[in-house]
Amino acid sequence: MIERHLLKLRARDIVSPEEERAIRDSIAEVRSLSADEIIVRAGRLTTFSVMLLDGLMCRYKDLSDGQRQITELHVPGDFADLHSFTLKRLDHSVMTLTPCRVALVPHEKLEQITERFPHLTRLYWFTTNIDAAIHREWEVSLGRRTALSRIAALFCEIKVRLEIVGLTDGLSYDFDLTQTDLAECVGLTPIHVNRTLKELRERGLVQFKSARVTIHDWNGLARVAEFDPAYLYLEKWHL
Amino acid sequence: MARYFLHINNGGGYSEDVEGQELPDLDAARAAAIEGVRSMLSEEARQGQLDLSGKIEIADGEGNILLVVPFCDAVELRRSE
């Protein structure tokens, strides 16, 4: 059940059998959610963190005029809100974008992990630092990249993150997002996303069709995006 | 709510909207079209060129064109004499 989570952790460090057992034992409940369900609401007290097992989720913030900015996408294996363990009331919400299966980990269990498993605690600290790195990369996109480069960067990032957890098929992967979801990730409108996807397709770089991304020219796409996977910290370290 | 398809027709060619958007009514679809055009034009302006000759065709699920929104409807241009 937590195999993708373990793949994500083991891409960066060793996870001992004892640590693996501690993670398994920390799960209180597994829940199936439909698309567009809010699982963490901004400002509400949280008592558990959400580990994504299947599907896609996001962190987002809304403006009063209805505009939404998605600030990070979550893929299977991610803790969507490990940071709620220390923050308790989040400044943003977390929702599903597709049907999802999630594991709920009570904060008291995470507290026990911090007391009994210092190395695993450092590893979890590291994963929240990766989330921060992803936020920085998105900041660069939203502030500075062109529409073409923003979407290219997103497709590159998701390809690498899904590859780690075994969810790519060569250069293609399932990505069941609408153009509106994509627009909310990259700070554009659905129309602008549609036009930009057409340009990416016509340049022979990538196709996004029927909930699937197919990259035709990885180097070309990475060049347009100025994508450097260094921010995803893929090297193996012993923390 | 109904599904509206906002096809783009401009200097970059024709971009069919195969997915559509769920919107309350045609007014909301027009507002989405205007917002979309402004988003595309802002990108063009950043690159120093503005092509106002395009249009958005708003269609229903059967492919009937309900409304055409010219790009020039999305902005008011002012220039000094």
Boltz contact constraints between the chains, C-beta under 6 A:
constraints:
  - contact:
      token1: [A, 147]
      token2: [B, 43]
      max_distance: 6.0
  - contact:
      token1: [A, 179]
      token2: [B, 19]
      max_distance: 6.0
  - contact:
      token1: [A, 188]
      token2: [B, 39]
      max_distance: 6.0
  - contact:
      token1: [A, 189]
      token2: [B, 35]
      max_distance: 6.0
  - contact:
      token1: [A, 189]
      token2: [B, 36]
      max_distance: 6.0
  - contact:
      token1: [A, 189]
      token2: [B, 39]
      max_distance: 6.0
  - contact:
      token1: [A, 190]
      token2: [B, 21]
      max_distance: 6.0
  - contact:
      token1: [A, 191]
      token2: [B, 6]
      max_distance: 6.0
  - contact:
      token1: [A, 191]
      token2: [B, 36]
      max_distance: 6.0
  - contact:
      token1: [A, 192]
      token2: [B, 36]
      max_distance: 6.0
  - contact:
      token1: [A, 192]
      token2: [B, 39]
      max_distance: 6.0
  - contact:
      token1: [A, 192]
      token2: [B, 40]
      max_distance: 6.0
  - contact:
      token1: [A, 194]
      token2: [B, 15]
      max_distance: 6.0
  - contact:
      token1: [A, 194]
      token2: [B, 17]
      max_distance: 6.0
  - contact:
      token1: [A, 195]
      token2: [B, 8]
      max_distance: 6.0
  - contact:
      token1: [A, 195]
      token2: [B, 15]
      max_distance: 6.0
  - contact:
      token1: [A, 195]
      token2: [B, 40]
      max_distance: 6.0
  - contact:
      token1: [A, 198]
      token2: [B, 15]
      max_distance: 6.0
